[in-house]
């Protein structure tokens, strides 16, 4: 199994991917789990796939550690697989976020867990939540983020609005401020990120400045996320 993360100059992001790889290895005993990165960190997925082929492996499941099926899933990952050559049967799973209408319960459980950790109490006591995502220009990908926000809000019984760290409005501080202006006293921010880094740091600072009572950590190596990876692998291997 090869995990493919986006990659970042921030060393915390690479360590978060390695931690998730270790958690997935526990969830999938007997299956080698190898992390890779599209940018900034070595090894890349092409290098890992070539190494596996050289070691005699014939079939690999590749898991995009991405929350939306945007450019990296549509272009970068297929290019990396093609560059590895034809000696491997590579099955690429769905991304970890929703690709259809249903949001996986494990993803929602992980978001709720991080919210509870940040808020220090039952996240159901909040008045509203902002789901902060990295951002994309892909309208279908933004739609998938919106579905996650709707499902998260429905589960918590509070309004949940989307914000983006780049590429699309609104910014998290604006989203928090609008909810507070509409009467929501306790607004928290759920982090739709797999790893820490510049985007999440900016989200935390802007949300706090706008009056958010809590800002959740990224999902990183939560058991819910590791189990979601396992389910993606099982579905692709059928």
Secondary structure, DSSP 8 states (H G I E B T S, - for coil): -EEEE---SSHHHHHHHHHHHHHHHHHTTTS--EEEESSSSS--HHHHHHHHHHTT--EEEEEE--SS-SHIIIIIHHHHHHHT-SSSEEEE---SS-SSS---HHHHHHHHHHHHHHHSS-GGG-SEEEEEE---S-HHHHHHHHHHHHHHHHHHTSEEEEEESSSSS--HHHHHHHHHHTT-SSEEEEEE-SS-SHHHHHHHHHHHHTT-SEE----TT-HHHHHHHHHHHHHHH-
